[in-house]
Amino acid sequence: MTTVTTFALRNARAPRALIADSHADLEVDAEGLARVDISISDGRIAAIGRPAGVVEPGDRDLDGGQVWPCFADIHTHLDIGHIWTRAPNADGSFWTAANAVANDRDANWSADDLRARMEFGLRCAYAHGTRAIRTHLQSPPGQAATTWGVFRELREEWRGRIDLQGVNLLLVEEFRGGKSDAIVDLVAESGGIVGAVIFMVPDIDDILDDIFRLAADRSLDLDLHVDESLEARDRTLRHVAEAARRNRFEGRIQCGHCCSLAVQPEDDADRTLDMVAEAGIAVVSLPMCNVFLMDREAGRTPRRRGVTLVREMAARGIPVSFASDNCRDPFYGYGDHDMLEVFAQAARIAHIDLPMGDWPRSVTATPIEVMRLDGPGTIGVGAPADLVLFRGRGYSELLSRPQADRTVLRNGETIDTTLPDYRELDRLFG
């Protein structure tokens, strides 16, 4: 006999943007937060309504605290994560980071090393309330088989807790002349997504056509690193949009970073954004990592933030997400796989607040949709009760503290939110 557990979250607040549209009668305050009671039965949301003013035995009184659906982190690098201890970035620059990662990869990335660090990242994300992750995976010959093998094992082991997607990571030049066809075949066999780091090369359009063809022939989506610089001449995002139209690509395309848009003339940036919108490309901004790396010079205070034009994108209907990117590695020495931290930093760095509006969707519903996952990424009747409960009431309270006392529900059940201890990784660092 199956036991049906029924209870309600009383006196809660939730971003109106994260509540299914069918609930139009809710009272919404000036910050865009709705006061709600949420009934949960047998692991699913059974009802959403205005506060009833009573708390029954077994219910949880949130006393005005916020409720969000679980997060989706659509751009990470789990395979690089947590190597800072043995591979620090001496000057904080992009190229020092790239070299440190390459050296560490060649020396240390066994299956055991990868599994320990990637699972550590997954455990952190799960405890913070993340239900889906897309990770880019370094895939040079000689490494790809090991890394993708570990990824497939972890994806299966974490099924039901975190939906895990993989993207190969290769430089644009490595697709020239069919050199990466075997890697893309491995990605297809692994149910992955085709990725590349796109930057200006003389034959950029020819290589992009090859990348789009490789993905289309295997019915795979694309997820590209694009224009991760503060050089106005870097305009490969426009080339990607042109390639999408030229190749009549039917899969989904996401482009990450797109930092150079922020330093280009307004007219040029607007033209590119119009092309991106027409091509149906989604964009993910990585504010924490890009602020760490961009405009860094020894002894000089940075002037520029490296954040792309997210408001202008949203105004055109371009799907915009924020994500954690790197975590405790040479590209970003900090982070804890916590999407609330990502959202809080995005609010400060990219000024997506005042009003917050639909931006809570950028770490929940929008990435869920881009990833083609089951479930809406919002709070709706019939959806699994995968929720994060915060003590913070308004946005100032929510985003001023790390909300370390949050409660995470998965299928209506409270999970253990104890974070793994960094000392567990000591054995990897000698």
PEJOWO-V425072 format. One record per backbone hydrogen bond with DSSP energy under -0.5 kcal/mol. NH is the residue of the N-H (numbers start at 1). CO is the residue of the C=O. E is the energy in kcal/mol with one decimal. If there is no record, write none. Layout:
nh:co:e
NH:CO:E
NH:CO:E
//
This chain:
nh:co:e
4:2:-0.5
5:3:-0.6
6:4:-0.6
7:40:-2.2
9:38:-3.0
10:8:-0.7
10:60:-3.1
12:36:-2.5
13:65:-2.4
14:34:-1.8
16:32:-3.0
18:15:-2.3
19:16:-1.6
20:379:-2.5
23:20:-1.9
24:22:-1.2
28:26:-0.5
29:33:-2.7
32:29:-1.8
34:14:-3.2
35:27:-1.6
36:12:-2.7
36:34:-0.5
37:49:-2.8
38:9:-2.2
39:47:-2.6
40:7:-3.4
41:44:-2.8
42:5:-1.9
44:41:-1.8
45:383:-2.8
46:39:-3.0
46:44:-0.5
47:39:-1.3
49:37:-2.2
56:54:-0.5
59:56:-2.2
60:8:-2.7
61:59:-0.5
62:10:-2.7
62:60:-0.8
64:11:-3.4
65:62:-2.2
66:392:-1.8
67:13:-2.4
68:388:-2.3
70:386:-1.9
71:129:-2.4
72:363:-2.2
73:132:-3.0
74:72:-0.7
76:134:-1.8
77:325:-1.0
79:136:-0.6
80:77:-1.0
81:77:-1.4
82:327:-2.1
83:80:-0.7
83:328:-0.6
84:328:-2.1
86:83:-1.1
87:83:-2.0
90:88:-0.8
97:93:-1.8
98:94:-2.5
99:95:-2.2
100:96:-2.3
101:97:-2.4
102:98:-2.2
103:99:-2.4
104:100:-2.3
105:101:-3.0
106:102:-2.3
107:103:-1.5
108:104:-2.7
109:105:-1.6
110:108:-2.7
114:110:-2.5
115:111:-2.5
116:112:-2.1
117:113:-2.0
118:114:-3.0
119:115:-2.5
120:116:-1.6
121:117:-2.0
122:118:-2.1
123:119:-2.5
124:120:-2.0
125:121:-2.5
126:122:-2.7
127:123:-2.1
128:124:-1.7
129:125:-0.7
129:126:-0.9
130:125:-2.3
131:71:-3.2
132:71:-0.9
133:163:-2.8
134:73:-2.3
135:133:-0.5
135:165:-3.0
136:76:-3.0
137:167:-3.3
139:169:-1.8
143:140:-2.2
144:140:-2.1
147:143:-2.4
148:144:-2.9
149:145:-1.6
150:146:-2.1
151:147:-2.5
152:148:-2.4
153:149:-1.8
154:150:-2.6
155:151:-2.7
156:152:-1.7
157:153:-2.4
158:154:-2.3
159:156:-0.9
161:158:-2.6
162:158:-2.4
163:131:-2.7
164:162:-0.7
165:133:-2.7
165:163:-0.5
167:135:-2.0
168:193:-1.6
169:137:-2.3
170:168:-0.6
172:197:-2.0
174:171:-1.6
175:172:-1.6
176:173:-1.5
178:175:-1.2
179:176:-1.1
181:178:-1.3
184:180:-2.3
185:181:-2.1
186:182:-1.9
187:183:-2.3
188:184:-2.6
189:185:-2.6
190:186:-1.5
191:188:-1.6
192:187:-2.9
193:166:-1.9
194:221:-2.2
196:223:-0.7
197:170:-2.6
198:196:-0.7
198:225:-3.5
199:197:-0.5
204:201:-1.7
207:203:-2.3
208:204:-2.5
209:205:-2.2
210:206:-1.8
211:207:-2.4
212:208:-2.9
213:209:-2.2
214:210:-2.6
215:211:-2.1
216:212:-2.8
217:213:-2.9
218:214:-0.8
218:215:-0.6
219:216:-1.2
220:215:-2.8
222:252:-2.9
223:194:-2.4
224:254:-2.9
225:196:-2.7
226:224:-0.5
226:256:-2.3
227:198:-1.2
229:227:-2.0
232:230:-0.6
234:231:-1.9
235:233:-1.0
238:235:-0.7
239:235:-1.0
240:236:-2.4
241:237:-2.2
242:238:-2.3
243:239:-2.4
244:240:-2.3
245:241:-1.7
246:242:-2.9
247:243:-2.5
248:245:-0.9
249:244:-2.0
254:222:-1.8
255:282:-2.5
256:224:-3.2
257:284:-2.0
258:226:-2.7
258:256:-1.4
259:227:-0.9
260:227:-1.5
261:258:-1.0
262:259:-1.9
263:260:-1.6
264:261:-1.1
269:265:-2.6
270:266:-2.9
271:267:-2.0
272:268:-2.2
273:269:-2.6
274:270:-2.3
275:271:-1.7
276:272:-2.4
277:273:-2.5
278:274:-2.1
279:275:-2.1
280:276:-0.6
280:277:-1.0
281:276:-2.0
282:253:-2.8
283:319:-2.9
284:255:-2.1
285:321:-2.8
290:286:-2.1
291:287:-2.0
292:288:-1.6
293:289:-2.0
294:290:-2.9
296:293:-0.9
297:295:-0.6
297:300:-0.6
300:297:-2.0
310:308:-2.1
313:309:-2.0
314:310:-2.7
315:311:-2.1
316:312:-0.7
316:313:-1.1
317:314:-1.6
318:313:-2.2
321:283:-2.2
322:362:-1.8
323:285:-1.6
325:75:-2.6
328:334:-2.5
329:332:-2.5
332:329:-1.1
339:337:-0.6
342:338:-1.7
343:339:-2.3
344:340:-2.7
345:341:-2.7
346:342:-2.4
347:343:-2.3
348:344:-1.5
349:345:-3.1
350:346:-2.5
351:347:-0.5
352:346:-0.5
353:347:-0.6
359:356:-2.3
361:358:-2.2
362:359:-2.2
363:360:-1.1
364:361:-1.3
366:361:-2.5
367:361:-0.6
368:364:-1.9
369:365:-2.3
370:366:-2.4
371:367:-2.3
372:369:-1.3
373:368:-2.1
379:18:-3.7
380:378:-0.8
382:45:-3.1
383:380:-2.0
385:43:-2.9
386:384:-2.3
387:385:-0.9
387:409:-1.2
388:68:-3.1
389:407:-3.5
390:66:-3.1
390:388:-0.5
398:394:-2.5
399:395:-2.7
400:396:-0.8
401:397:-0.9
406:403:-1.7
407:389:-2.3
409:387:-3.3
409:407:-0.5
410:413:-2.7
412:385:-2.2
413:410:-1.8
415:408:-2.4
417:415:-0.6
424:421:-2.1
425:422:-2.1
426:423:-1.3
428:425:-2.0
429:426:-1.8
430:426:-0.5
//
